[in-house]
Amino acid sequence: MNKRGHVLNAVLLSIGLGYVLDPSGDVSTFATIAEVFLPVVLGALFPDVDTAFGKHRKTLHNLPVLLIFLAHPVYHGGNLQWVWLGVLTHYVLDIVGSKRGIALFYPISSTEYGFPTGVTTSSDRAEIVTVAITIFELAAVAALVYVLPTYLPPGATELLTNAFGSVA
């Protein structure tokens, strides 16, 4: 996907995430959207910084980079906890929505992984693919927040609440 697709994904994801975390639809929902918006958008744009240096879809499009962003909230918390979600959804969009894929295991392997469902970044279907993937991502987040906790032991439920529920 191109920058426009990643921004579209992040904006729609932030709005949907606001409603998933705070479905009341009142001022608190909009406050939640505002709180997650900037970190998710920044996270969604970050992997493409590797177009300025290194190898695009390799240098910053891999699991070690994602693990750094996942570890950050554990040590620092706060609003930046949502940056990891932007990075993760960037990867999902590039793997599922793009023909090329990404090098998940770089620098160990330069092999790029992607689904056959992807389109080229210049395709006239790129935006519809982006919206469809965003709906899938929001469904996955909603399942993590509302369905999965009923099947988990209390300790794991508390961990999940800390990961997704601290904004709401």
TAQUI-V426444 format. One record per residue. N is the residue number from 1. PSI is psi in whole degrees, -180 to 180 (none if undefined). OMEGA is omega in degrees with one decimal (NA if undefined). Layout:
# TAQUI-V426444
n->N psi->PSI omega->OMEGA
n->N psi->PSI omega->OMEGA
This chain:
# TAQUI-V426444
n->1 psi->158 omega->178.0
n->2 psi->179 omega->-176.9
n->3 psi->-42 omega->-179.9
n->4 psi->-43 omega->178.6
n->5 psi->-40 omega->179.7
n->6 psi->-37 omega->177.2
n->7 psi->-44 omega->177.5
n->8 psi->-47 omega->178.4
n->9 psi->-47 omega->-177.1
n->10 psi->-40 omega->179.5
n->11 psi->-50 omega->179.0
n->12 psi->-39 omega->178.6
n->13 psi->-42 omega->179.4
n->14 psi->-43 omega->178.5
n->15 psi->-48 omega->178.6
n->16 psi->-40 omega->178.9
n->17 psi->-39 omega->176.1
n->18 psi->-42 omega->179.6
n->19 psi->-32 omega->177.1
n->20 psi->-44 omega->-177.2
n->21 psi->-29 omega->-178.8
n->22 psi->81 omega->-172.6
n->23 psi->7 omega->-176.3
n->24 psi->-29 omega->179.0
n->25 psi->12 omega->179.3
n->26 psi->-159 omega->-176.2
n->27 psi->-36 omega->-178.8
n->28 psi->-33 omega->175.6
n->29 psi->-44 omega->-179.9
n->30 psi->-31 omega->174.6
n->31 psi->-39 omega->177.4
n->32 psi->-43 omega->177.6
n->33 psi->-46 omega->-179.7
n->34 psi->-35 omega->-177.9
n->35 psi->-36 omega->-178.0
n->36 psi->-17 omega->-172.2
n->37 psi->-59 omega->-174.9
n->38 psi->-48 omega->179.0
n->39 psi->-38 omega->179.9
n->40 psi->-44 omega->179.3
n->41 psi->-45 omega->178.2
n->42 psi->-43 omega->177.9
n->43 psi->-37 omega->179.8
n->44 psi->-29 omega->-179.5
n->45 psi->-24 omega->-173.7
n->46 psi->-48 omega->-176.1
n->47 psi->-27 omega->-178.9
n->48 psi->2 omega->172.3
n->49 psi->-24 omega->-179.7
n->50 psi->-2 omega->172.3
n->51 psi->-22 omega->-179.6
n->52 psi->-20 omega->178.4
n->53 psi->163 omega->176.3
n->54 psi->-153 omega->-177.3
n->55 psi->119 omega->-178.0
n->56 psi->140 omega->-176.4
n->57 psi->18 omega->174.7
n->58 psi->-62 omega->-171.4
n->59 psi->-46 omega->-178.8
n->60 psi->13 omega->179.5
n->61 psi->59 omega->-176.8
n->62 psi->168 omega->-176.4
n->63 psi->-38 omega->176.9
n->64 psi->-40 omega->177.8
n->65 psi->-43 omega->178.3
n->66 psi->-40 omega->179.3
n->67 psi->-36 omega->176.1
n->68 psi->-45 omega->179.6
n->69 psi->-31 omega->175.8
n->70 psi->-35 omega->-178.7
n->71 psi->-28 omega->-175.9
n->72 psi->-49 omega->-178.6
n->73 psi->-27 omega->179.2
n->74 psi->-38 omega->-176.8
n->75 psi->-28 omega->-173.8
n->76 psi->-27 omega->179.0
n->77 psi->-151 omega->177.5
n->78 psi->-167 omega->-175.3
n->79 psi->-28 omega->-178.3
n->80 psi->-3 omega->178.2
n->81 psi->-22 omega->-176.9
n->82 psi->-6 omega->178.4
n->83 psi->-40 omega->-179.7
n->84 psi->-36 omega->-179.1
n->85 psi->-38 omega->175.4
n->86 psi->-43 omega->178.3
n->87 psi->-46 omega->-179.5
n->88 psi->-45 omega->-178.8
n->89 psi->-28 omega->173.3
n->90 psi->-46 omega->179.3
n->91 psi->-46 omega->-179.4
n->92 psi->-44 omega->-179.9
n->93 psi->-40 omega->179.3
n->94 psi->-31 omega->179.7
n->95 psi->-48 omega->-174.4
n->96 psi->-36 omega->-172.7
n->97 psi->-13 omega->-175.7
n->98 psi->144 omega->178.6
n->99 psi->-32 omega->-172.4
n->100 psi->-44 omega->-175.9
n->101 psi->-169 omega->-179.7
n->102 psi->160 omega->179.4
n->103 psi->85 omega->-175.5
n->104 psi->-32 omega->-173.9
n->105 psi->18 omega->176.6
n->106 psi->138 omega->13.2
n->107 psi->3 omega->179.0
n->108 psi->-42 omega->-179.6
n->109 psi->139 omega->178.1
n->110 psi->4 omega->179.8
n->111 psi->130 omega->179.4
n->112 psi->133 omega->-178.4
n->113 psi->134 omega->177.9
n->114 psi->162 omega->177.0
n->115 psi->154 omega->177.3
n->116 psi->-2 omega->-177.6
n->117 psi->-9 omega->-172.6
n->118 psi->163 omega->176.4
n->119 psi->165 omega->175.8
n->120 psi->157 omega->-177.6
n->121 psi->-24 omega->180.0
n->122 psi->1 omega->-177.2
n->123 psi->146 omega->175.8
n->124 psi->-8 omega->176.6
n->125 psi->2 omega->-176.1
n->126 psi->-41 omega->-178.5
n->127 psi->-41 omega->179.0
n->128 psi->-36 omega->175.5
n->129 psi->-41 omega->178.4
n->130 psi->-46 omega->179.9
n->131 psi->-42 omega->178.9
n->132 psi->-43 omega->178.7
n->133 psi->-38 omega->178.3
n->134 psi->-41 omega->176.9
n->135 psi->-44 omega->177.1
n->136 psi->-44 omega->179.7
n->137 psi->-42 omega->179.0
n->138 psi->-37 omega->176.0
n->139 psi->-40 omega->178.0
n->140 psi->-42 omega->178.0
n->141 psi->-44 omega->179.1
n->142 psi->-40 omega->177.4
n->143 psi->-41 omega->177.8
n->144 psi->-39 omega->-175.5
n->145 psi->-40 omega->-171.2
n->146 psi->-31 omega->-174.8
n->147 psi->-51 omega->-175.3
n->148 psi->-40 omega->-178.1
n->149 psi->-25 omega->178.7
n->150 psi->-18 omega->-178.4
n->151 psi->1 omega->-176.6
n->152 psi->153 omega->173.0
n->153 psi->159 omega->-176.0
n->154 psi->-39 omega->-179.9
n->155 psi->-42 omega->179.2
n->156 psi->-35 omega->177.4
n->157 psi->-40 omega->178.1
n->158 psi->-41 omega->177.4
n->159 psi->-43 omega->178.6
n->160 psi->-40 omega->177.4
n->161 psi->-41 omega->177.4
n->162 psi->-36 omega->-178.3
n->163 psi->-40 omega->-175.1
n->164 psi->-21 omega->-170.8
n->165 psi->2 omega->-174.4
n->166 psi->-16 omega->179.0
n->167 psi->-39 omega->-175.2
n->168 psi->none omega->NA
